[in-house]
């Protein structure tokens, strides 16, 4: 039944893209008899698709000229949701997605339908699909083939991994791969930006069952939360509202902002505060203030040496 439905849908797409098609041409394409194609035409007609057949020279199967599938199947909201989903997938640069968007455009008969949204997950100057990694990971997951790569963990340690890839995930402005790591003999999560020299092997695997949620960047139990009180200069206000929940922001009369926020205390927190440069001052807690002051002093020493 699924094969038949797919065939009917593809026949509809083909008819939308060509004025007329011979029954034998369709039969050869789908490797079925012309009698089956005639039954498909009848089923399409019963479903409300205005398909008809004409005999003689130049005859064949065709649709009413002004027909578009959205009149029979999809609402405006359906179309918009479909386009958003396809545009989201398009950022992974799958060739199939480009083809799907082209087909959808022909189905809807609206050239500007997809122009209302553009999706780009990459940061400035970065390429999340470097080396075609999305296509390789997709192949590994769907075809159940072992993939290998070099990986650099959060401590800067480099190791080679062989993975039974299970799921590609986008969360928190980053792409991740979830799978079973043969080196660690356990399920692991890998950040794509830290995966280097990805290869796809010919070795297959049986997909392992797993349950529960997939942990992504969960803090180590050894890390303790620290509540920060930060004061930002006026020219950094735009980033303050980008990065922090509004409930934790207090705008002062002099234009500065005071932000109260909690994070697990680690090197990431120190680096994050330092990323604001001289635009931020740590007000609390005192030990974080001292750490940031020391880091700024170390950085200043580097620039005192004449090159």
C-alpha positions as CSV (number, residue, x, y, z in Angstrom):
1,X,0.0,0.0,0.0
2,X,2.8,2.4,0.9
3,X,4.5,1.8,-2.4
4,X,1.2,2.5,-4.2
5,X,0.7,5.7,-2.4
6,X,4.3,6.8,-3.2
7,X,3.7,6.0,-6.8
8,X,0.5,8.0,-7.0
9,X,2.1,11.0,-5.4
10,X,5.1,10.8,-7.8
11,X,2.8,10.5,-10.7
12,X,1.0,13.6,-9.6
13,X,4.3,15.5,-9.3
14,X,5.4,14.3,-12.7
15,X,2.1,15.4,-14.3
16,X,2.5,18.8,-12.6
17,X,6.0,19.2,-14.1
18,X,5.0,18.0,-17.6
19,X,2.0,18.8,-19.7
20,X,1.4,15.2,-20.9
21,X,2.9,11.8,-20.3
22,X,2.4,8.5,-22.1
23,X,1.0,5.6,-20.0
24,X,3.9,3.4,-21.2
25,X,6.4,6.0,-20.1
26,X,5.0,5.8,-16.5
27,X,4.8,2.0,-16.7
28,X,8.5,1.8,-17.6
29,X,9.5,4.3,-14.9
30,X,7.7,2.4,-12.1
31,X,8.2,-1.1,-13.6
32,X,4.5,-1.9,-13.6
33,X,2.1,-2.7,-16.4
34,X,0.2,-0.1,-18.3
35,X,-3.0,-1.6,-16.9
36,X,-1.7,-0.7,-13.4
37,X,-1.1,2.9,-14.5
38,X,-4.7,3.1,-15.8
39,X,-5.9,2.0,-12.4
40,X,-3.7,4.6,-10.8
41,X,-5.2,7.3,-13.0
42,X,-8.7,6.1,-12.0
43,X,-7.7,6.2,-8.3
44,X,-6.3,9.7,-8.7
45,X,-9.5,10.9,-10.3
46,X,-11.6,9.4,-7.5
47,X,-9.4,11.2,-5.0
48,X,-10.3,14.5,-6.5
49,X,-7.2,15.0,-8.7
50,X,-8.4,16.2,-12.2
51,X,-6.4,13.8,-14.2
52,X,-7.6,12.6,-17.6
53,X,-6.5,10.6,-20.6
54,X,-6.6,11.6,-24.3
55,X,-6.2,9.2,-27.2
56,X,-4.6,9.6,-30.6
57,X,-1.3,11.3,-31.7
58,X,0.1,13.5,-29.0
59,X,-2.3,12.0,-26.5
60,X,-1.6,10.6,-23.0
61,X,-2.2,11.4,-19.4
62,X,-2.4,15.0,-18.2
63,X,-3.9,17.3,-15.5
64,X,-6.2,20.3,-15.9
65,X,-3.9,23.1,-16.8
66,X,-4.7,25.4,-13.8
67,X,-4.7,22.6,-11.2
68,X,-2.4,22.8,-8.1
69,X,-2.3,20.2,-5.3
70,X,-2.9,22.8,-2.6
71,X,-6.5,23.2,-3.8
72,X,-7.2,19.5,-3.1
73,X,-4.9,18.5,-0.3
74,X,-3.1,21.3,1.7
75,X,-4.2,24.3,3.6
76,X,-2.2,27.5,3.6
77,X,-1.0,26.6,7.1
78,X,0.1,23.2,5.8
79,X,2.1,24.8,3.0
80,X,3.8,27.2,5.4
81,X,4.7,24.5,7.9
82,X,6.1,22.3,5.1
83,X,8.2,25.1,3.6
84,X,9.6,25.9,7.1
85,X,10.5,22.3,7.7
86,X,12.2,22.0,4.3
87,X,14.1,25.2,4.7
88,X,15.3,24.0,8.1
89,X,16.6,20.8,6.6
90,X,18.1,22.7,3.7
91,X,20.8,24.2,5.9
92,X,22.4,20.7,6.1
93,X,22.8,20.9,2.3
94,X,21.2,17.6,1.5
95,X,20.8,17.4,-2.3
96,X,17.4,15.6,-1.7
97,X,16.1,18.7,0.1
98,X,16.9,21.0,-2.8
99,X,14.9,18.6,-5.1
100,X,12.1,18.4,-2.6
101,X,11.8,22.2,-2.4
102,X,11.7,22.3,-6.2
103,X,8.9,19.7,-6.3
104,X,6.9,21.5,-3.7
105,X,7.2,24.7,-5.7
106,X,5.7,23.0,-8.7
107,X,3.0,21.5,-6.5
108,X,1.9,24.8,-5.1
109,X,2.2,26.8,-8.3
110,X,3.4,29.7,-6.2
111,X,6.9,30.9,-7.1
112,X,7.4,33.1,-4.0
113,X,5.9,30.7,-1.4
114,X,9.3,29.9,0.2
115,X,10.6,33.5,0.2
116,X,9.2,34.3,3.6
117,X,11.8,32.3,5.6
118,X,15.5,31.8,5.5
119,X,17.2,29.4,8.0
120,X,20.9,29.4,8.8
121,X,22.2,27.7,11.9
122,X,25.9,28.5,11.3
123,X,27.8,31.1,13.2
124,X,29.5,33.8,11.2
125,X,32.6,32.4,9.5
126,X,31.7,28.8,10.2
127,X,30.5,25.9,8.1
128,X,28.7,23.2,10.1
129,X,28.7,21.0,6.9
130,X,32.4,21.2,6.4
131,X,33.6,18.3,4.2
132,X,30.0,17.2,3.6
133,X,29.8,15.7,7.1
134,X,26.0,15.8,7.2
135,X,25.7,13.5,4.2
136,X,28.2,11.1,5.7
137,X,26.4,11.1,9.1
138,X,23.0,10.6,7.3
139,X,24.5,7.7,5.4
140,X,25.9,6.1,8.6
141,X,22.6,6.4,10.4
142,X,20.2,5.3,7.7
143,X,22.5,2.5,6.2
144,X,23.6,1.4,9.7
145,X,27.3,1.7,8.9
146,X,30.2,2.3,11.4
147,X,31.7,5.7,11.1
148,X,35.1,6.8,12.4
149,X,36.5,10.2,13.3
150,X,39.0,12.0,15.5
151,X,37.4,13.8,18.4
152,X,38.6,16.6,20.7
153,X,36.8,16.6,24.1
154,X,36.2,19.5,26.4
155,X,39.6,19.0,28.1
156,X,41.4,19.2,24.7
157,X,42.2,15.5,24.6
158,X,42.2,14.0,21.1
159,X,41.2,10.4,20.4
160,X,39.9,8.3,17.5
161,X,36.4,7.0,17.8
162,X,34.3,4.4,16.0
163,X,30.6,5.1,16.4
164,X,27.3,3.4,15.7
165,X,25.5,6.6,14.7
166,X,21.9,6.9,15.9
167,X,20.7,10.5,15.7
168,X,21.7,13.9,14.5
169,X,20.6,16.7,16.9
170,X,20.5,20.5,16.8
171,X,20.3,22.1,20.2
172,X,21.7,25.2,21.9
173,X,23.1,26.7,18.7
174,X,25.2,23.6,17.9
175,X,24.9,20.3,16.1
176,X,25.5,17.0,17.9
177,X,25.7,13.3,17.0
178,X,24.3,10.7,19.4
179,X,25.5,7.1,19.1
180,X,27.2,4.1,20.6
181,X,30.9,4.6,21.1
182,X,32.9,1.3,20.7
183,X,35.9,2.8,22.5
184,X,33.8,3.7,25.6
185,X,31.4,0.8,25.2
186,X,28.5,3.1,26.0
187,X,26.2,5.7,24.4
188,X,27.8,9.1,23.9
189,X,27.0,12.6,22.6
190,X,29.5,14.3,20.2
191,X,29.6,17.9,19.1
192,X,30.0,18.1,15.4
193,X,32.5,21.0,15.5
194,X,34.9,18.8,17.4
195,X,34.7,15.9,15.0
196,X,37.6,15.8,12.5
197,X,38.5,13.5,9.6
198,X,35.1,11.8,9.4
199,X,35.1,8.5,7.4
200,X,32.4,6.0,6.6
201,X,33.4,2.3,6.8
202,X,31.8,-0.6,5.0
203,X,31.1,-2.4,8.4
204,X,27.5,-2.6,9.3
205,X,25.8,-2.8,12.8
206,X,22.5,-3.6,14.4
207,X,20.8,-0.6,16.0
208,X,20.9,-0.9,19.8
209,X,17.8,-0.1,21.8
210,X,18.0,2.9,24.1
211,X,15.5,4.7,26.3
212,X,15.2,8.0,28.1
213,X,16.3,11.5,27.0
214,X,19.5,12.2,25.3
215,X,21.9,14.2,27.5
216,X,23.5,17.2,25.8
217,X,26.0,19.4,27.6
218,X,24.8,18.4,31.0
219,X,27.0,19.8,33.8
220,X,29.2,17.3,35.6
221,X,28.0,16.5,39.2
222,X,31.4,17.9,40.4
223,X,30.5,21.4,39.1
224,X,28.6,23.7,41.4
225,X,26.3,26.5,40.3
226,X,27.4,30.1,40.9
227,X,25.1,33.1,40.8
228,X,26.7,36.0,39.0
229,X,25.9,39.7,39.2
230,X,27.3,41.4,36.2
231,X,27.2,45.1,35.2
232,X,27.3,45.9,31.4
233,X,28.2,49.2,29.7
234,X,25.5,50.8,27.6
235,X,27.1,49.8,24.2
236,X,26.8,46.1,25.1
237,X,23.0,46.3,25.8
238,X,22.1,44.6,22.5
239,X,24.0,41.5,23.4
240,X,22.7,41.5,27.0
241,X,19.1,41.1,25.7
242,X,20.3,38.4,23.2
243,X,22.1,36.3,25.8
244,X,20.1,36.6,29.0
245,X,16.5,36.2,30.1
246,X,14.8,39.5,30.5
247,X,13.6,38.6,34.0
248,X,17.2,38.8,35.2
249,X,18.1,42.2,33.6
250,X,17.8,45.5,35.4
251,X,18.3,48.7,33.2
252,X,19.8,51.6,35.3
253,X,19.3,55.3,34.7
254,X,22.9,55.7,33.4
255,X,22.2,53.3,30.6
256,X,24.1,50.3,32.1
257,X,22.5,47.0,32.8
258,X,22.9,44.7,35.8
259,X,22.3,41.0,35.1
260,X,21.8,38.3,37.6
261,X,22.2,34.8,36.3
262,X,23.3,31.3,37.5
263,X,25.7,28.9,35.7
264,X,27.7,25.8,36.6
265,X,31.2,27.3,37.5
266,X,33.9,26.1,35.1
267,X,36.3,27.3,32.5
268,X,33.4,28.0,30.1
269,X,32.0,30.6,32.6
270,X,35.3,32.4,32.9
271,X,35.7,32.5,29.1
272,X,32.2,33.6,28.6
273,X,32.6,36.6,30.9
274,X,35.9,37.5,29.3
275,X,34.3,37.4,25.8
276,X,32.5,40.7,26.8
277,X,36.0,42.3,27.3
278,X,35.9,45.7,29.0
279,X,32.2,46.0,28.6
280,X,31.4,43.9,31.7
281,X,32.3,44.1,35.4
282,X,31.7,41.2,37.8
283,X,30.0,42.6,40.9
284,X,29.4,39.3,42.6
285,X,30.6,36.9,43.9
286,X,34.1,38.2,45.0
287,X,36.0,35.0,44.0
288,X,34.8,35.2,40.4
289,X,35.7,38.9,40.3
290,X,39.2,38.0,41.4
291,X,39.5,35.3,38.8
292,X,38.4,37.6,35.9
293,X,40.7,40.4,37.2
294,X,43.6,37.9,37.1
295,X,42.8,36.7,33.6
296,X,42.6,40.3,32.3
297,X,46.0,41.0,34.0
298,X,47.5,37.9,32.3
299,X,46.2,39.0,29.0
300,X,47.6,42.6,29.5
301,X,51.0,41.2,30.2
302,X,51.1,39.4,26.8
303,X,50.8,42.8,25.0
304,X,53.5,44.5,27.1
305,X,56.2,42.6,25.2
306,X,57.5,44.3,22.1
307,X,57.3,42.1,19.0
